[in-house]
Amino acid sequence: MSATSRIPAAMTVAEFLAWNAPDGSERWELVEGQPRAMAPSSPRHGAIAAQVARLLGNHLVASQLECTVIIEPGVQPRVRADINVRIPDLGVTCAPIGPDDRLLREPLVLIEILSPSNTTETWGNVWSYTTIPSVQEILVVHVAEERADLLTRQSDGIWPENPVRLAPGDEVVLASIGFTAPLSAIYARAP
C-alpha cells in the first residue's frame, strides 16, 4: 500500500494532531480537513528563514521582551478552526508556551518565506492567518528576489486591502514587537 493511500480523506484538528504521517515526518499541515504534505525547503529558503529567526531572536533578547520566535509553529485559523492547522515558517508569540502545547495559540507575528513554487499555498495561508485575533503583522519574504510584503492589522482591527511592498533599501518594521531592520539584513546570509 502506498503512503498516499494511507492519508485520511478528511480529519479534524484533534485527529490531525494525533495522526502519525505515513512518511514519519511532521512536515504536514491541515487545510480544510485535508492533510497536505510540505516539501523540504531549498537551501536559500532555509537560510533566509534562519536569518530572520536570528534577527528577531536577537532583537527580543536585546529588548528584554518576554517573547519567543518559533520555527514552523502550528497555528489554528479562527475560521473553520476545527479542520485547519497551518504551518508558517516563523511565528513570534509573547504568550506563555506550555511544554505539551502542539499549537501556537496566540501568535503575534507570522512570517512566510515565499518560494515561486508555493505561491498559491503561501498566500492561502496568509489569508487564513488574518482570522487569528492575536496576529498583528504578517511578513511574506520572497526567495527569488530581495522583496517582502507586510500586512499590518490596523488600529480598528481591520487588515489592509493590500500589503505594503518592501524593496531593496526599505526597512522592515514590526511595530508589535518594536523590531526594525533593513530588508537587506534578511538576505545577508542567503546563497
C-alpha positions as CSV (number, residue, x, y, z in Angstrom):
1,M,0.0,0.0,0.0
2,S,1.4,3.4,-0.9
3,A,1.8,6.2,1.6
4,T,-0.7,8.2,-0.4
5,S,-3.4,5.6,0.2
6,R,-2.9,5.8,4.0
7,I,-3.6,9.5,4.1
8,P,-7.1,10.1,5.5
9,A,-9.5,11.8,3.2
10,A,-10.6,14.2,5.9
11,M,-9.8,14.8,9.5
12,T,-10.4,17.3,12.4
13,V,-7.6,19.2,14.1
14,A,-7.7,16.7,17.0
15,E,-7.3,13.8,14.6
16,F,-4.6,15.6,12.7
17,L,-2.6,16.2,15.9
18,A,-2.9,12.6,16.9
19,W,-2.1,11.3,13.4
20,N,1.2,9.6,12.5
21,A,2.0,10.7,9.0
22,P,2.9,7.8,6.7
23,D,6.3,9.3,5.9
24,G,7.1,9.7,9.6
25,S,7.7,13.5,9.2
26,E,5.9,16.4,10.8
27,R,6.0,18.5,7.6
28,W,2.3,18.4,7.1
29,E,-0.5,20.9,7.6
30,L,-4.2,20.5,7.6
31,V,-6.1,22.5,5.0
32,E,-9.9,22.4,5.1
33,G,-9.7,19.0,6.7
34,Q,-7.2,17.6,4.2
35,P,-3.6,16.7,5.3
36,R,-1.2,18.4,2.9
37,A,2.5,17.4,2.7
38,M,5.0,20.2,2.7
39,A,8.1,19.9,0.5
40,P,11.5,20.4,2.1
41,S,12.8,23.9,1.9
42,S,15.5,24.9,-0.6
43,P,18.9,25.9,1.0
44,R,18.1,29.6,0.1
45,H,14.7,29.4,1.7
46,G,16.2,27.8,4.8
47,A,19.0,30.4,5.0
48,I,16.5,33.3,4.8
49,A,14.3,31.7,7.5
50,A,17.3,31.1,9.7
51,Q,18.5,34.7,9.3
52,V,15.0,36.2,10.1
53,A,14.8,33.9,13.2
54,R,18.3,35.1,14.3
55,L,17.5,38.8,13.7
56,L,14.2,38.5,15.6
57,G,15.6,36.4,18.4
58,N,18.5,38.8,18.9
59,H,16.1,41.8,19.0
60,L,13.8,40.1,21.5
61,V,16.7,39.3,23.8
62,A,18.2,42.8,23.5
63,S,14.8,44.4,24.1
64,Q,14.1,42.2,27.1
65,L,10.7,41.3,25.7
66,E,9.2,38.1,27.1
67,C,8.5,36.9,23.6
68,T,9.7,33.8,21.7
69,V,10.5,33.1,18.0
70,I,9.2,29.7,17.0
71,I,10.3,27.9,13.8
72,E,7.4,26.2,11.9
73,P,4.8,26.6,14.6
74,G,1.4,25.0,14.0
75,V,-1.3,27.8,14.1
76,Q,-5.0,27.4,14.0
77,P,-7.0,29.9,12.0
78,R,-10.2,31.1,13.7
79,V,-12.4,30.5,10.7
80,R,-13.1,26.8,10.2
81,A,-10.7,26.2,13.1
82,D,-11.8,22.5,13.6
83,I,-10.3,21.5,10.2
84,N,-7.3,23.8,9.7
85,V,-3.8,23.8,11.1
86,R,-1.3,25.9,9.1
87,I,2.4,26.0,9.4
88,P,4.1,29.4,8.8
89,D,7.9,29.4,8.5
90,L,8.2,31.5,11.7
91,G,6.0,32.9,14.4
92,V,6.5,35.2,17.3
93,T,4.4,35.0,20.5
94,C,4.6,36.8,23.8
95,A,2.2,34.4,25.5
96,P,3.4,31.6,27.7
97,I,4.1,28.3,25.9
98,G,3.4,25.0,27.8
99,P,5.7,22.1,27.4
100,D,3.0,20.0,25.9
101,D,1.5,22.6,23.6
102,R,1.2,21.4,20.0
103,L,-0.2,24.6,18.5
104,L,0.9,28.2,19.0
105,R,-2.4,29.7,20.3
106,E,-1.5,33.4,20.5
107,P,0.9,34.3,17.6
108,L,1.6,38.0,17.4
109,V,3.7,38.0,14.2
110,L,3.7,35.3,11.5
111,I,6.3,35.1,8.7
112,E,6.3,33.1,5.5
113,I,9.2,32.7,3.1
114,L,7.7,32.7,-0.3
115,S,9.2,30.4,-3.0
116,P,8.0,30.6,-6.6
117,S,6.8,27.0,-6.4
118,N,4.4,27.6,-3.5
119,T,2.9,31.0,-4.1
120,T,-0.7,29.9,-4.1
121,E,-0.4,27.8,-0.9
122,T,1.6,30.5,0.9
123,W,-0.9,33.3,0.1
124,G,-3.8,30.9,1.0
125,N,-2.1,30.5,4.4
126,V,-1.6,34.3,4.8
127,W,-5.2,35.0,4.3
128,S,-6.1,32.3,6.9
129,Y,-3.7,33.9,9.4
130,T,-5.7,37.2,9.2
131,T,-8.6,35.3,11.0
132,I,-6.4,34.7,14.1
133,P,-7.3,37.5,16.6
134,S,-3.9,37.8,18.2
135,V,-2.0,38.3,14.9
136,Q,-0.9,41.9,14.4
137,E,1.6,41.5,11.5
138,I,2.3,39.1,8.7
139,L,5.5,39.3,6.8
140,V,6.0,37.5,3.5
141,V,9.7,37.4,2.4
142,H,10.4,36.4,-1.2
143,V,13.1,33.9,-2.0
144,A,13.6,34.7,-5.7
145,E,14.4,38.4,-5.1
146,E,15.1,40.9,-2.3
147,R,11.5,41.8,-1.7
148,A,8.9,41.4,1.0
149,D,5.2,42.1,1.6
150,L,4.0,43.3,5.0
151,L,0.4,43.2,6.3
152,T,-0.3,45.1,9.5
153,R,-3.6,45.0,11.3
154,Q,-5.0,48.5,11.6
155,S,-6.0,50.0,14.9
156,D,-9.6,49.2,14.2
157,G,-8.8,45.5,13.8
158,I,-9.2,45.5,10.0
159,W,-6.5,44.3,7.7
160,P,-5.4,46.5,4.8
161,E,-6.6,45.6,1.3
162,N,-3.1,45.2,0.0
163,P,0.3,44.6,1.7
164,V,3.0,47.2,1.9
165,R,5.6,46.1,-0.6
166,L,9.2,46.4,0.6
167,A,12.1,46.6,-1.8
168,P,15.9,47.0,-1.6
169,G,16.7,50.0,0.6
170,D,13.5,49.7,2.7
171,E,13.2,48.8,6.3
172,V,11.1,46.0,7.8
173,V,9.2,47.4,10.7
174,L,7.2,45.0,13.0
175,A,5.7,47.6,15.4
176,S,4.0,45.0,17.7
177,I,7.5,43.9,18.9
178,G,9.4,47.1,18.2
179,F,11.6,45.5,15.5
180,T,13.2,47.4,12.7
181,A,15.9,46.1,10.3
182,P,16.9,46.8,6.8
183,L,15.3,44.4,4.3
184,S,18.9,43.6,3.1
185,A,19.7,42.1,6.5
186,I,17.3,39.3,5.9
187,Y,19.2,38.3,2.8
188,A,22.7,38.8,4.3
189,R,23.4,35.1,4.5
190,A,21.3,33.8,1.7
191,P,23.2,31.9,-1.0
